């Protein structure tokens, strides 16, 4: 790593409120840690591979807390916790990671819609994983009450796809 880059990293740690910064690239690790005035820790150091170099960094005084900004319209709002489904509904979960598709082809009608009754073995959707189209089938009968994923959206293993009412 170049000396100018290392100096910029040290300056970034000095001017920020973070206590340490660790950067790993290929077979090189650089760790810069600053000692705060109220701590009796070890001297700040930068580590590169197996070689250790002690670089003293004077801790900057803590800046006064900034006043709480007013919430502008463009500021991202924290995501609300997902609501639990009612106890009588069953979540149909993704058995794999991939891309969710509601229909067999673009422009074709979806396999299932809200309020449609399904039986075990009925195709609910397709998950594309590694260029393979995997049909996801219903494991029990019931009525689809909600589709939780948008068509073409990437999904994770275990992510809820549908809500199914077994009494439906």
C-alpha positions as a Markdown table, in Angstrom:
| # | Residue | x | y | z |
|---|---|---|---|---|
| 1 | Unk | 0.0 | 0.0 | 0.0 |
| 2 | Unk | 1.3 | 3.4 | -0.8 |
| 3 | Unk | 2.4 | 5.8 | 1.9 |
| 4 | Unk | -0.1 | 8.5 | 0.8 |
| 5 | Unk | -3.0 | 6.0 | 1.1 |
| 6 | Unk | -1.8 | 5.0 | 4.5 |
| 7 | Unk | -1.5 | 8.6 | 5.7 |
| 8 | Unk | -5.1 | 9.3 | 4.4 |
| 9 | Unk | -6.4 | 6.3 | 6.4 |
| 10 | Unk | -4.6 | 7.5 | 9.5 |
| 11 | Unk | -6.0 | 11.0 | 9.0 |
| 12 | Unk | -9.5 | 9.5 | 8.5 |
| 13 | Unk | -9.2 | 7.6 | 11.9 |
| 14 | Unk | -7.9 | 10.7 | 13.6 |
| 15 | Unk | -10.8 | 12.9 | 12.4 |
| 16 | Unk | -13.6 | 10.5 | 13.0 |
| 17 | Unk | -15.2 | 9.0 | 16.0 |
| 18 | Unk | -14.2 | 5.5 | 15.2 |
| 19 | Unk | -11.6 | 3.8 | 17.4 |
| 20 | Unk | -10.1 | 1.5 | 14.9 |
| 21 | Unk | -10.0 | 0.7 | 11.2 |
| 22 | Unk | -9.0 | -2.6 | 9.6 |
| 23 | Unk | -8.5 | -3.0 | 5.9 |
| 24 | Unk | -7.9 | -6.3 | 4.2 |
| 25 | Unk | -6.8 | -6.6 | 0.6 |
| 26 | Unk | -5.4 | -9.8 | -0.8 |
| 27 | Unk | -2.7 | -11.0 | 1.5 |
| 28 | Unk | -2.2 | -7.7 | 3.3 |
| 29 | Unk | -4.0 | -6.5 | 6.5 |
| 30 | Unk | -3.7 | -3.0 | 7.8 |
| 31 | Unk | -5.2 | -2.1 | 11.2 |
| 32 | Unk | -5.1 | 1.4 | 12.6 |
| 33 | Unk | -6.3 | 1.9 | 16.2 |
| 34 | Unk | -6.3 | 5.1 | 18.2 |
| 35 | Unk | -6.0 | 5.4 | 21.9 |
| 36 | Unk | -8.6 | 7.6 | 23.5 |
| 37 | Unk | -7.6 | 9.9 | 26.3 |
| 38 | Unk | -9.7 | 8.1 | 28.8 |
| 39 | Unk | -8.4 | 4.6 | 28.0 |
| 40 | Unk | -5.1 | 3.0 | 29.0 |
| 41 | Unk | -4.9 | 0.7 | 26.1 |
| 42 | Unk | -1.9 | -0.2 | 23.9 |
| 43 | Unk | -0.4 | 2.3 | 21.6 |
| 44 | Unk | -2.1 | 2.8 | 18.3 |
| 45 | Unk | -0.6 | 0.6 | 15.6 |
| 46 | Unk | -0.8 | -0.3 | 12.0 |
| 47 | Unk | -0.4 | -4.0 | 11.1 |
| 48 | Unk | 0.6 | -5.1 | 7.6 |
| 49 | Unk | 0.9 | -8.8 | 7.2 |
| 50 | Unk | 3.3 | -10.2 | 9.9 |
| 51 | Unk | 5.1 | -6.9 | 10.3 |
| 52 | Unk | 3.9 | -4.5 | 13.0 |
| 53 | Unk | 4.6 | -0.8 | 13.0 |
| 54 | Unk | 3.6 | 1.4 | 15.9 |
| 55 | Unk | 2.2 | 4.7 | 14.6 |
| 56 | Unk | 1.2 | 7.1 | 17.4 |
| 57 | Unk | -2.1 | 8.9 | 16.7 |
| 58 | Unk | -3.2 | 11.7 | 19.1 |
| 59 | Unk | -6.9 | 11.2 | 19.8 |
| 60 | Unk | -8.9 | 14.2 | 18.7 |
| 61 | Unk | -11.3 | 15.7 | 21.4 |
| 62 | Unk | -14.8 | 14.4 | 21.0 |
| 63 | Unk | -16.9 | 16.8 | 19.0 |
| 64 | Unk | -20.0 | 18.2 | 20.5 |
| 65 | Unk | -23.0 | 16.2 | 19.4 |
| 66 | Unk | -24.8 | 17.6 | 16.4 |
| 67 | Unk | -28.3 | 18.8 | 16.8 |
| 68 | Unk | -30.9 | 16.3 | 15.7 |
| 69 | Unk | -31.7 | 17.1 | 12.1 |
| 70 | Unk | -35.3 | 17.6 | 11.0 |
| 71 | Unk | -36.5 | 14.7 | 8.9 |
| 72 | Unk | -36.4 | 15.7 | 5.3 |
| 73 | Unk | -38.7 | 14.0 | 2.8 |
| 74 | Unk | -35.7 | 12.3 | 1.1 |
| 75 | Unk | -34.3 | 10.8 | 4.3 |
| 76 | Unk | -34.7 | 7.0 | 4.4 |
| 77 | Unk | -37.1 | 5.9 | 7.1 |
| 78 | Unk | -36.2 | 2.8 | 9.2 |
| 79 | Unk | -38.0 | -0.3 | 8.0 |
| 80 | Unk | -40.8 | -1.5 | 10.2 |
| 81 | Unk | -40.5 | -5.0 | 11.6 |
| 82 | Unk | -42.4 | -7.5 | 9.4 |
| 83 | Unk | -45.8 | -8.3 | 10.9 |
| 84 | Unk | -46.4 | -11.8 | 12.0 |
| 85 | Unk | -49.1 | -13.6 | 10.0 |
| 86 | Unk | -52.3 | -14.5 | 11.8 |
| 87 | Unk | -52.0 | -17.8 | 13.6 |
| 88 | Unk | -54.3 | -19.7 | 11.3 |
| 89 | Unk | -52.2 | -18.8 | 8.2 |
| 90 | Unk | -49.2 | -20.8 | 7.0 |
| 91 | Unk | -46.2 | -19.2 | 5.4 |
| 92 | Unk | -45.1 | -20.9 | 2.2 |
| 93 | Unk | -41.3 | -20.4 | 2.3 |
| 94 | Unk | -38.6 | -20.4 | -0.4 |
| 95 | Unk | -36.7 | -23.7 | -0.4 |
| 96 | Unk | -33.7 | -22.0 | -2.1 |
| 97 | Unk | -32.1 | -18.7 | -3.1 |
| 98 | Unk | -33.0 | -17.4 | -6.5 |
| 99 | Unk | -35.4 | -15.1 | -8.5 |
| 100 | Unk | -39.1 | -15.4 | -7.9 |
| 101 | Unk | -41.5 | -15.6 | -10.9 |
| 102 | Unk | -45.3 | -15.9 | -10.5 |
| 103 | Unk | -46.0 | -17.1 | -14.1 |
| 104 | Unk | -44.4 | -19.7 | -16.4 |
| 105 | Unk | -43.5 | -17.1 | -19.0 |
| 106 | Unk | -43.5 | -13.3 | -19.3 |
| 107 | Unk | -47.1 | -12.1 | -20.1 |
| 108 | Unk | -48.6 | -15.5 | -19.1 |
| 109 | Unk | -51.2 | -15.6 | -16.3 |
| 110 | Unk | -49.7 | -16.3 | -12.8 |
| 111 | Unk | -49.8 | -19.9 | -11.4 |
| 112 | Unk | -51.9 | -18.7 | -8.4 |
| 113 | Unk | -53.8 | -15.5 | -7.5 |
| 114 | Unk | -55.1 | -14.3 | -4.2 |
| 115 | Unk | -58.2 | -16.3 | -3.1 |
| 116 | Unk | -57.3 | -19.2 | -5.3 |
| 117 | Unk | -57.6 | -22.7 | -3.7 |
| 118 | Unk | -54.6 | -24.9 | -4.2 |
| 119 | Unk | -54.0 | -28.7 | -3.6 |
| 120 | Unk | -50.8 | -30.5 | -2.7 |
| 121 | Unk | -48.7 | -30.7 | -5.9 |
| 122 | Unk | -50.2 | -27.6 | -7.5 |
| 123 | Unk | -47.4 | -25.2 | -8.8 |
| 124 | Unk | -47.3 | -22.0 | -6.9 |
| 125 | Unk | -44.4 | -20.2 | -8.6 |
| 126 | Unk | -41.0 | -20.7 | -10.2 |
| 127 | Unk | -37.7 | -19.9 | -8.6 |
| 128 | Unk | -34.8 | -19.4 | -11.0 |
| 129 | Unk | -31.5 | -20.5 | -9.6 |
| 130 | Unk | -28.3 | -20.8 | -11.6 |
| 131 | Unk | -30.3 | -20.6 | -14.9 |
| 132 | Unk | -32.5 | -23.5 | -13.8 |
| 133 | Unk | -36.3 | -23.0 | -13.4 |
| 134 | Unk | -37.5 | -24.8 | -10.3 |
| 135 | Unk | -41.3 | -25.2 | -9.9 |
| 136 | Unk | -42.4 | -24.7 | -6.3 |
| 137 | Unk | -45.4 | -26.8 | -5.4 |
| 138 | Unk | -48.0 | -26.6 | -2.6 |
| 139 | Unk | -47.3 | -29.0 | 0.2 |
| 140 | Unk | -50.9 | -28.8 | 1.5 |
| 141 | Unk | -54.3 | -27.7 | 0.4 |
| 142 | Unk | -55.7 | -24.3 | 1.2 |
| 143 | Unk | -56.5 | -20.8 | -0.1 |
| 144 | Unk | -53.8 | -18.3 | -1.1 |
| 145 | Unk | -54.5 | -15.1 | 1.0 |
| 146 | Unk | -51.5 | -13.0 | 0.1 |
| 147 | Unk | -48.5 | -13.0 | -2.3 |
| 148 | Unk | -45.6 | -11.6 | -0.3 |
| 149 | Unk | -43.0 | -11.2 | -3.1 |
| 150 | Unk | -43.1 | -9.2 | -6.3 |
| 151 | Unk | -42.5 | -10.9 | -9.7 |
| 152 | Unk | -38.8 | -10.9 | -10.7 |
| 153 | Unk | -37.6 | -10.1 | -7.2 |
| 154 | Unk | -34.5 | -11.9 | -5.8 |
| 155 | Unk | -35.4 | -14.0 | -2.8 |
| 156 | Unk | -33.5 | -15.7 | 0.1 |
| 157 | Unk | -33.7 | -19.2 | 1.5 |
| 158 | Unk | -36.6 | -19.4 | 4.0 |
| 159 | Unk | -38.2 | -16.1 | 2.9 |
| 160 | Unk | -42.0 | -16.2 | 3.0 |
| 161 | Unk | -43.5 | -16.2 | -0.5 |
| 162 | Unk | -47.2 | -16.7 | 0.2 |
| 163 | Unk | -49.7 | -16.9 | 3.0 |
| 164 | Unk | -51.9 | -19.9 | 2.8 |
| 165 | Unk | -55.2 | -20.4 | 4.8 |
| 166 | Unk | -55.5 | -24.2 | 5.3 |
| 167 | Unk | -59.2 | -23.8 | 6.2 |
| 168 | Unk | -59.9 | -22.0 | 3.0 |
